[in-house]
Amino acid sequence: MKRLILIAVLLATACSGGPPRQRYPGVALRPAANPSAVIAAEIGFAQLAQEKGQWTAFRATATQDAEMFVPQRTNAQAWLKGRADPPKAIRWQPYQVWSSCDGSFAVTRGGWTTDQGAGFFNTVWQRQEDGGYKWVLDLGDDAQAQSTPPEMIAAKVATCPARGGQRPALTVPIPDAGVDSRTATSRDGTLGWTSEVLEGGKHRFVVQLWNGQGFDRVLDTAAPAGAPR
């Protein structure tokens, strides 16, 4: 029997005071968070890998400028081009999701398993012009042990900025010299993430979420590089 997945959406605040309607290129989309759509995209990604092949699924669900780590940072579409699917795809499922107030970006975290090992993954999702989501960054960690899936997928949405107020200013972690570090934010500035390639084959990933007065560091993890989940 398939596990029943319950999605618990824990809103940090009501978004009625959020940013005004804005026009995305080619289509008018209401800026609103939709964690359920992000979770559905992640689950669909995992199912596609089992049905059509691992790298086929990665290619189909990534943006053209998406990044992955193998273990160094690289353009995903370039690395995936022409790459044959492995005989057996990696298996994974989401555990958590954090979304910007406007829904322009979201981050998922979950667990992956293979016959040889297990670990965690972090994925950044970008809303597209059709309202769906594609991933723009994927980073896997090697935990050397299988994690226990939660009974519920937890979701949290950033507090919306006050109408007409200043865009939240993200505090960027200061990397050590020589570390490959990149920070990006959602369009409304309420969600920020930093990905780093550290010495010794480790990756660090930091996620920050706006709470109305400042940023909560909701995730800060560093672990050995794992399979490009």
C-alpha atoms as one frame of an Amber mdcrd trajectory, in Angstrom:
protein
   0.000   0.000   0.000   1.355   3.373  -0.915   2.179   5.743   1.926  -0.477
   8.410   2.358   1.285  11.750   2.176  -0.309  14.538   4.168   0.767  18.084
   3.395   0.779  20.455   6.360   1.016  24.035   5.164   2.089  26.234   8.059
   1.624  29.815   6.933   3.936  32.289   8.607   1.356  34.992   8.013  -1.626
  35.745   5.830  -0.554  37.212   2.524  -3.414  39.675   2.176  -0.960  42.474
   2.869   1.535  41.164   0.331   2.953  42.723  -2.792   0.643  44.015  -5.529
  -0.069  42.047  -8.693   2.890  42.023 -11.057   3.298  40.898 -14.653   5.685
  38.069 -15.499   6.997  37.940 -19.085   4.181  36.884 -21.377   1.535  36.209
 -18.720  -0.039  37.823 -15.666   0.429  35.645 -12.589  -0.845  36.500  -9.161
   2.146  36.624  -6.798   1.073  34.065  -4.208   2.732  31.134  -2.478   1.606
  27.619  -3.384   3.635  25.062  -1.399   1.331  22.254  -2.504   2.254  22.891
  -6.156   5.956  22.769  -5.265   5.525  19.475  -3.425   3.549  18.102  -6.367
   6.382  19.133  -8.704   8.954  17.359  -6.497   6.852  14.193  -6.264   6.195
  14.273 -10.010   9.935  14.653 -10.604  10.606  11.546  -8.505   7.904   9.545
 -10.283   9.179  10.583 -13.710  12.649   9.307 -12.767  11.206   5.870 -12.020
   9.040   5.801 -15.149  11.276   7.396 -17.792  14.790   7.287 -16.341  16.825
   9.332 -13.893  18.641  11.765 -16.182  15.658  12.012 -18.523  13.643  13.296
 -15.560  16.381  15.725 -14.550  16.539  17.190 -18.066  12.766  17.520 -18.375
  12.246  19.340 -15.069  15.242  21.717 -15.044  15.469  25.256 -16.378  18.096
  26.017 -19.027  20.368  27.733 -16.482  19.856  25.210 -13.668  22.890  24.215
 -11.592  23.846  20.883 -10.052  26.919  19.649  -8.185  28.984  16.689  -9.459
  30.579  17.472  -6.971  31.654  20.871  -8.357  29.034  23.382  -9.484  28.078
  22.921 -13.136  25.343  23.793 -15.613  22.850  20.967 -15.326  21.641  20.879
 -18.927  25.206  20.799 -20.269  26.181  17.972 -17.884  22.988  16.005 -18.606
  23.066  16.377 -22.405  23.327  12.949 -24.018  23.902  11.229 -20.667  22.401
   7.732 -20.573  20.006   6.906 -17.761  21.354   4.477 -15.148  19.677   1.033
 -15.134  17.972   1.874 -11.857  16.961   5.397 -10.874  17.621   6.874  -7.478
  14.539   7.070  -5.234  13.575  10.143  -3.238  10.757  12.021  -1.540  10.372
  15.529  -0.058  10.261  16.147   3.696  10.010  19.945   3.880   9.304  22.974
   1.697   9.940  26.682   2.252   8.335  29.227  -0.073   8.690  32.937  -0.693
   5.579  35.014  -0.083   5.083  35.663  -3.806   5.632  32.030  -4.781   8.356
  32.926  -7.289  10.800  30.492  -5.656  10.684  27.669  -3.127  13.152  25.221
  -1.588  12.518  21.545  -0.892  14.522  19.169   1.290  14.094  15.428   1.515
  15.729  12.035   1.524  17.152   9.881  -1.273  18.087   6.207  -1.347  19.855
   3.781  -3.640  20.908   0.167  -3.210  24.360   1.472  -2.196  23.546   4.380
   0.112  21.268   7.163   1.269  21.313  10.844   2.035  19.501  14.144   1.755
  18.822  16.544  -1.089  18.016  20.238  -1.429  16.272  21.642  -4.494  15.401
  25.223  -5.449  12.247  25.553  -7.553  11.291  28.518  -9.762   7.749  29.294
 -10.851   7.393  29.409 -14.632   5.233  31.544 -16.894   2.554  28.840 -17.000
   2.381  28.748 -13.198   4.212  25.418 -12.905   7.615  24.890 -11.299  11.011
  23.816 -12.597  14.166  23.361 -10.580  17.102  25.766 -10.784  19.487  24.198
  -8.252  19.908  20.646  -6.993  22.378  19.596  -4.322  22.724  16.152  -2.733
  24.393  15.190   0.545  25.743  11.783   1.508  24.454  10.885   4.981  25.667
   7.257   4.807  22.383   6.201   6.423  18.756   6.056   5.377  16.608   8.779
   6.927  13.118   8.156   8.265  10.422   9.859   6.174   8.121  12.107   8.221
   4.423  11.374   8.541   3.682  14.817   7.167   5.467  17.068   4.686   5.990
  20.344   6.514   5.641  23.599   4.608   6.310  27.178   5.605   5.692  30.425
   3.733   7.603  33.644   4.296   5.837  36.642   5.773   4.759  39.051   3.054
   6.419  42.477   2.982   4.220  45.426   3.897   2.540  46.953   0.876   4.698
  49.797  -0.358   7.453  48.893   2.107  11.103  48.238   1.434  12.239  44.932
  -0.014  13.716  42.718   2.740  17.523  42.915   2.843  19.092  39.480   3.106
  22.160  38.968   5.282  24.559  36.924   3.154  26.863  34.424   4.888  30.505
  35.427   4.420  32.373  32.508   2.808  35.955  31.566   3.526  38.545  32.603
   0.986  38.520  30.424  -2.108  35.103  28.894  -1.399  32.690  28.667  -4.333
  29.708  30.468  -2.808  26.593  31.887  -4.465  23.546  33.538  -2.904  20.220
  34.263  -4.574  16.771  35.444  -3.510  13.163  35.224  -4.606  11.712  38.100
  -6.590  10.135  39.653  -3.511  13.251  39.090  -1.398  11.488  37.007   1.268
  13.390  33.767   0.559  17.152  33.519   0.190  19.542  30.614  -0.278  23.307
  30.153  -0.367  25.086  27.169  -1.921  28.773  26.520  -1.264  31.375  23.998
  -2.382  33.753  23.551   0.550  37.186  22.005   0.798  37.330  18.296   1.474
  34.405  17.397  -0.750  31.672  18.997   1.346  28.697  21.115   0.355  26.968
  23.745   2.470  23.428  24.953   1.893  21.733  27.772   3.808  18.092  28.855
   3.522  16.704  32.057   5.051  13.036  33.032   5.356  11.620  36.506   6.071
   9.500  36.691   9.281   8.319  40.287   8.942  11.147  41.803  10.964  14.175
  39.792   9.951  15.315  36.533   8.430  15.082  33.148  10.130  17.831  30.730
   9.130  15.556  27.735   8.584  18.290  25.475   7.201  22.067  25.463   7.513
  23.616  22.142   6.588  27.082  20.998   5.571  27.772  17.409   4.584  29.917
  15.326   2.250  28.845  15.540  -1.366  26.426  12.792  -2.307  24.807  11.488
  -5.467  23.493  14.238  -7.752  20.007  13.430  -6.635
